[in-house]
Amino acid sequence: MIIDDIEDGSSKRRGQDCTYKTFGTDIAINAGNFMYFSPMLKIDEYVSDPAKALALHKIYGEEMTAIHFGQGWDIYWHN
């Protein structure tokens, strides 16, 4: 949602200033991007079976690709 707020130019999220309005765009982009990758750290931390970890990473990659594709459509339609 951090990156989405920047892309949409939102000023409020749940009644409060968006993260980028509070902390700056650079910090918000870095934090938002980190949130994309942090689940992969948890997969490696909690899944000991390499085959299961690989399968989860594949699923995560596919889902993140789909999310970003959808966000691209959102940007296209609001521009």
Helices and strands as residue ranges (DSSP letters): H 2-8, E 12-13, E 16-17, H 19-23, H 25-46, H 50-78
